Amino acid sequence: MSRTSQLFRLALLVPVLSALAACATNRSQISLTVPAPADFVVSADKTAVIETVADQRRFEAEPDEPSTPSLKKGRDFALDAEGRKAAIARKRNGYGMAIGDIVLQPPQTIETITRELVASGLQQRGYRVVDATAAPSDALRVRVGVEEFWAWLTPGFWAIDMEARIKTQLQFEGVSSREINVAAYGKKTAPTGREDNWKQAYERVFVDHLEKQQAAFDQAGL
């Protein structure tokens, strides 16, 4: 290959690399999809209502661990408490230094996603999940606290790991009161930190959370 051809290819490659670098250092938006419940049969006498879902995560400005929620620095990227409900991941460079971040596309938040997760788990259990206004007096009432809902990147020599973790506390009131905790984990290993790879990490943690829900429901006698 001639030197002219090499220089021409390099000239074409530079804008692409610059665009990828800009994506990594800026804020990205993605949407997530909760897996639909598998085949299930709803029982006529089992009704549930998810009364509240609350984001209980704590953000830090410069955390020691990448699994601790944090946001891209700068006034333009600051988020209030409501805005932080959409934050789900922090991007890092090849040296592990935090750079950009990832938020959910409106109107999604970690509260709406978690509500879908818990509803899907209850439906697999045979519950008919309804709004509070349509719930009968004997409905199972659920309150959800989201303690963890975050993804982070760990760089490697040939590939990088995108890891996601969700931890929820479910409080039930009905015939009897009880409380369960569900902790789930998912990981995607890939050559790059493209948005699709982050999505796959979350898809895997969603599947794990749904499986862990069923095991927790068994222990709680639901």
C-alpha positions as CSV (number, residue, x, y, z in Angstrom):
1,M,0.0,0.0,0.0
2,S,1.4,3.4,-1.0
3,R,2.1,6.1,1.6
4,T,-0.6,8.3,-0.1
5,S,-3.2,5.5,0.4
6,Q,-2.2,5.1,4.0
7,L,-2.5,8.9,4.6
8,F,-5.9,8.9,2.9
9,R,-7.2,6.1,5.0
10,L,-5.9,7.8,8.2
11,A,-7.6,11.0,7.2
12,L,-10.9,9.1,6.9
13,L,-10.4,7.4,10.2
14,V,-9.6,10.4,12.3
15,P,-13.2,11.9,12.2
16,V,-14.6,8.5,13.1
17,L,-12.3,8.1,16.1
18,S,-13.0,11.7,17.2
19,A,-16.7,11.0,17.1
20,L,-16.3,7.9,19.2
21,A,-14.2,9.7,21.7
22,A,-16.8,12.5,21.9
23,C,-19.5,10.0,22.6
24,A,-17.5,8.4,25.4
25,T,-16.9,11.8,27.1
26,N,-20.4,13.2,26.8
27,R,-23.8,12.1,28.1
28,S,-25.7,9.5,26.2
29,Q,-29.3,8.5,26.3
30,I,-30.6,4.9,25.9
31,S,-33.9,3.1,26.4
32,L,-34.2,-0.2,28.1
33,T,-36.7,-3.0,27.7
34,V,-37.9,-5.3,30.5
35,P,-38.4,-8.9,29.3
36,A,-42.1,-9.8,29.0
37,P,-43.3,-12.4,31.4
38,A,-43.2,-16.0,30.1
39,D,-46.3,-18.0,29.8
40,F,-48.3,-17.5,33.0
41,V,-51.9,-18.0,34.2
42,V,-53.4,-15.2,36.3
43,S,-55.5,-16.4,39.3
44,A,-58.9,-14.7,39.7
45,D,-58.3,-14.4,43.5
46,K,-54.7,-13.0,43.3
47,T,-54.5,-9.2,42.8
48,A,-51.6,-7.0,43.5
49,V,-51.0,-3.3,43.4
50,I,-47.6,-1.6,43.3
51,E,-48.2,1.4,45.5
52,T,-44.8,3.1,45.4
53,V,-41.3,2.7,43.8
54,A,-38.7,4.9,45.3
55,D,-35.1,5.6,44.1
56,Q,-33.0,5.3,47.2
57,R,-29.6,5.4,45.6
58,R,-26.8,7.7,46.8
59,F,-24.6,9.5,44.3
60,E,-21.0,10.6,45.0
61,A,-19.0,13.2,43.2
62,E,-15.7,11.2,43.0
63,P,-16.4,7.7,44.2
64,D,-13.6,5.2,44.9
65,E,-15.6,2.4,43.3
66,P,-17.0,2.5,39.8
67,S,-20.1,0.7,41.0
68,T,-21.0,3.8,43.0
69,P,-23.4,6.1,41.1
70,S,-21.8,9.4,39.9
71,L,-22.4,11.9,37.2
72,K,-20.2,13.6,34.6
73,K,-18.6,16.7,36.1
74,G,-19.6,20.2,35.0
75,R,-22.5,22.6,35.5
76,D,-24.1,21.6,32.2
77,F,-24.4,18.0,33.4
78,A,-25.7,18.5,36.9
79,L,-29.0,16.8,37.7
80,D,-31.4,17.4,40.5
81,A,-33.0,14.6,42.5
82,E,-35.7,14.0,39.8
83,G,-33.2,14.1,37.0
84,R,-30.9,11.6,38.8
85,K,-33.7,9.0,38.5
86,A,-32.8,8.6,34.9
87,A,-29.0,8.1,35.4
88,I,-28.0,4.5,35.0
89,A,-24.2,4.3,34.1
90,R,-20.8,6.0,34.0
91,K,-18.5,5.7,31.1
92,R,-14.7,5.3,31.6
93,N,-11.7,5.5,29.4
94,G,-9.0,2.8,28.9
95,Y,-7.3,3.8,32.1
96,G,-10.4,3.4,34.2
97,M,-11.0,7.2,34.6
98,A,-14.6,8.3,34.7
99,I,-15.6,10.5,31.8
100,G,-19.2,10.6,30.4
101,D,-22.4,9.1,31.7
102,I,-25.6,7.4,30.5
103,V,-29.2,8.3,31.2
104,L,-32.5,6.9,30.2
105,Q,-34.5,8.4,27.4
106,P,-37.6,10.2,28.8
107,P,-40.0,9.2,30.1
108,Q,-38.1,6.2,31.4
109,T,-36.6,6.4,34.9
110,I,-35.2,3.7,37.1
111,E,-38.5,3.8,39.0
112,T,-40.6,3.1,36.0
113,I,-38.2,0.3,34.9
114,T,-38.2,-1.3,38.4
115,R,-42.0,-1.1,38.5
116,E,-42.1,-3.1,35.2
117,L,-39.7,-5.6,36.7
118,V,-41.7,-6.2,39.8
119,A,-45.0,-6.3,37.9
120,S,-43.5,-8.9,35.6
121,G,-42.4,-11.0,38.5
122,L,-45.8,-10.8,40.2
123,Q,-47.6,-11.7,36.9
124,Q,-45.4,-14.8,36.6
125,R,-46.6,-15.6,40.1
126,G,-50.2,-15.5,39.0
127,Y,-51.0,-12.1,40.3
128,R,-53.2,-9.6,38.3
129,V,-51.3,-6.3,38.7
130,V,-53.7,-3.3,38.8
131,D,-53.6,0.4,39.5
132,A,-54.3,1.5,43.1
133,T,-57.7,3.0,42.0
134,A,-58.8,-0.4,40.7
135,A,-57.4,-2.5,43.6
136,P,-59.8,-4.5,45.8
137,S,-59.6,-4.2,49.5
138,D,-57.8,-7.6,49.8
139,A,-55.2,-6.9,47.2
140,L,-51.5,-7.5,47.9
141,R,-50.0,-4.1,48.3
142,V,-46.3,-3.7,47.3
143,R,-43.8,-0.9,48.1
144,V,-40.5,-1.0,46.4
145,G,-37.2,0.6,47.4
146,V,-34.4,0.7,44.8
147,E,-31.1,0.5,46.6
148,E,-29.0,-0.2,43.6
149,F,-29.5,0.3,39.9
150,W,-26.2,1.0,38.2
151,A,-23.8,-0.1,35.5
152,W,-20.1,0.5,35.2
153,L,-17.2,-0.3,32.9
154,T,-14.0,-2.2,33.8
155,P,-11.3,-1.9,31.1
156,G,-9.2,-4.8,30.0
157,F,-6.3,-5.4,27.6
158,W,-8.4,-7.0,24.8
159,A,-12.0,-6.3,25.9
160,I,-14.0,-4.4,28.5
161,D,-16.6,-5.6,31.0
162,M,-19.9,-3.7,31.3
163,E,-21.4,-4.8,34.6
164,A,-24.9,-4.0,36.0
165,R,-26.4,-4.4,39.4
166,I,-29.9,-4.0,40.7
167,K,-30.9,-4.4,44.4
168,T,-34.5,-3.9,45.5
169,Q,-36.4,-4.1,48.8
170,L,-40.0,-5.3,48.4
171,Q,-42.4,-4.7,51.3
172,F,-45.7,-6.6,51.1
173,E,-49.0,-5.9,53.0
174,G,-52.1,-8.0,52.7
175,V,-53.1,-11.1,54.6
176,S,-49.7,-10.7,56.4
177,S,-46.8,-8.3,56.2
178,R,-43.4,-9.4,55.0
179,E,-40.3,-8.0,53.3
180,I,-37.9,-9.5,50.8
181,N,-34.6,-8.3,49.2
182,V,-33.7,-9.1,45.6
183,A,-30.1,-8.5,44.4
184,A,-29.2,-9.2,40.7
185,Y,-26.2,-8.9,38.5
186,G,-25.4,-9.0,34.8
187,K,-22.3,-8.5,32.7
188,K,-21.5,-8.0,29.0
189,T,-17.9,-8.4,27.7
190,A,-17.2,-6.6,24.5
191,P,-14.4,-4.8,22.5
192,T,-16.1,-1.4,22.9
193,G,-18.4,0.4,25.2
194,R,-21.1,1.0,22.6
195,E,-24.6,1.7,23.9
196,D,-25.9,-1.6,22.6
197,N,-23.4,-3.4,24.9
198,W,-24.6,-1.4,27.9
199,K,-28.2,-2.5,27.0
200,Q,-27.1,-6.1,26.9
201,A,-25.6,-5.8,30.4
202,Y,-28.9,-4.5,31.6
203,E,-30.9,-7.2,29.7
204,R,-28.9,-9.8,31.6
205,V,-29.4,-8.2,35.0
206,F,-33.2,-7.9,34.3
207,V,-33.3,-11.7,33.6
208,D,-31.4,-12.4,36.8
209,H,-33.6,-10.1,38.8
210,L,-36.8,-11.8,37.6
211,E,-35.3,-15.2,38.5
212,K,-34.2,-14.0,41.9
213,Q,-37.7,-12.6,42.5
214,Q,-39.3,-16.0,42.0
215,A,-36.9,-17.6,44.5
216,A,-37.6,-14.8,47.0
217,F,-41.4,-15.2,46.5
218,D,-41.0,-18.9,47.3
219,Q,-39.2,-18.2,50.5
220,A,-41.8,-15.5,51.5
221,G,-44.7,-17.9,50.7
222,L,-46.3,-15.7,48.1
